[in-house]
Amino acid sequence: MVKFGEIERVVFSQFNPVLPLPPTTPPLTSPFPTNLPGGGTINLALVNVRADHDRDGVLLSATINWSATFTPPTPAAVLNVPGFADVTFELLRNGIVIYRVDQTAIQKGFPLNQPAFLFTVTVSTFEIASLLHFDFTLPACHHEFNVYTLRATNIALTAPQVATGTATTTAAVGAVTLVAEKVEAHRAGPVDASVTSDK
């Protein structure tokens, strides 16, 4: 049986700017500063970790605050089908994908029982993506560094379908945190049946 022992946090890399509060009056746009390009890929954070032989792996955890914003046409039109945004968030080691999470942000506020819903106000949907992965990879040499990258890719922005005009969907990222922790595991010894407890 393998039991995890000491965990040493070696790198804490984050992008946590002081973000403005979302607006309370229309247009209700996202305050997040980093745009996610449709069909593109964008790096969000990276850490360099010395891959020492005295550790058994690296525990990676990441949190991404992101949003999708849906903008009506001018003039406003009836909304037939809500829009959505699909994003894949990936962890890479030295350029190789080792873990990924897919997430979708769907336009909210579309009443199913009101087929003639008039799409008049820009509105954002907010999501939080979380990634957790234990990388068992051992280094080729003692002084090798592993570069771990957090990125957004496969960004698909599907616009709301409206009766007239053209609506749009955009996506953006806010606060991002990527943490890498070296983990030392140890193998538990055999149980000695002759040893009894005094309790």
ZIDANOR-V991590 format. One record per residue. N is the residue number from 1. OMEGA is omega in radians with two decimals (* if undefined). Layout:
# ZIDANOR-V991590
n=<N:N>
omega=<OMEGA:OMEGA>
This chain:
# ZIDANOR-V991590
n=<1:2:3:4:5:6:7:8:9:10:11:12:13:14:15:16:17:18:19:20:21:22:23:24:25:26:27:28:29:30:31:32:33:34:35:36:37:38:39:40:41:42:43:44:45:46:47:48:49:50:51:52:53:54:55:56:57:58:59:60:61:62:63:64:65:66:67:68:69:70:71:72:73:74:75:76:77:78:79:80:81:82:83:84:85:86:87:88:89:90:91:92:93:94:95:96:97:98:99:100:101:102:103:104:105:106:107:108:109:110:111:112:113:114:115:116:117:118:119:120:121:122:123:124:125:126:127:128:129:130:131:132:133:134:135:136:137:138:139:140:141:142:143:144:145:146:147:148:149:150:151:152:153:154:155:156:157:158:159:160:161:162:163:164:165:166:167:168:169:170:171:172:173:174:175:176:177:178:179:180:181:182:183:184:185:186:187:188:189:190:191:192:193:194:195:196:197:198:199>
omega=<3.11:3.11:3.12:3.13:-3.02:3.00:-3.12:3.10:-3.04:-3.09:3.04:-3.10:-3.08:3.02:-3.06:3.12:3.04:-3.05:3.05:3.11:3.08:3.12:3.14:3.10:-3.12:-0.06:-3.07:-3.06:3.13:3.09:-3.04:-2.95:-3.02:-3.12:3.04:-3.07:3.10:-3.13:-3.05:3.11:-3.14:3.07:-3.08:3.14:3.03:3.10:3.03:-3.10:3.05:-3.04:-3.10:3.12:-3.10:3.05:-3.05:-3.14:-3.13:3.08:-3.10:3.05:-3.11:3.07:-3.13:2.99:-3.11:-3.07:2.96:-3.10:-3.06:-3.03:-3.12:3.07:3.05:-0.04:-3.12:-3.10:3.11:3.11:3.13:-3.13:3.13:3.08:3.10:3.09:3.06:3.11:3.00:3.07:-3.02:2.92:3.13:2.99:-3.14:3.07:-3.12:-3.12:3.12:-3.14:3.10:3.09:3.06:-3.14:-3.12:3.02:-3.05:3.09:-3.13:3.08:3.14:-3.10:-3.10:-3.09:3.13:-3.03:-3.13:-3.12:-3.12:-3.11:-3.00:-2.96:3.00:-3.08:-3.13:3.01:-3.08:-3.14:3.03:3.09:3.13:3.11:3.10:-3.07:3.05:-3.09:-3.10:-2.99:3.07:-3.10:3.08:3.09:-2.99:-3.03:-3.12:3.04:2.97:3.09:3.12:-3.10:3.00:-3.11:3.01:-3.11:-3.10:-3.07:-3.12:-3.12:-3.11:-3.07:3.02:3.09:-3.08:-3.08:3.12:3.13:-3.09:3.02:-3.10:3.04:3.04:3.12:-3.10:3.14:3.07:-3.10:-3.14:3.08:3.06:-3.11:3.06:-3.12:3.05:-3.09:3.05:3.11:3.04:-3.10:-3.14:3.14:3.13:3.13:3.13:-3.08:-3.12:-3.13:3.14:-3.13:3.08:-3.09:*>
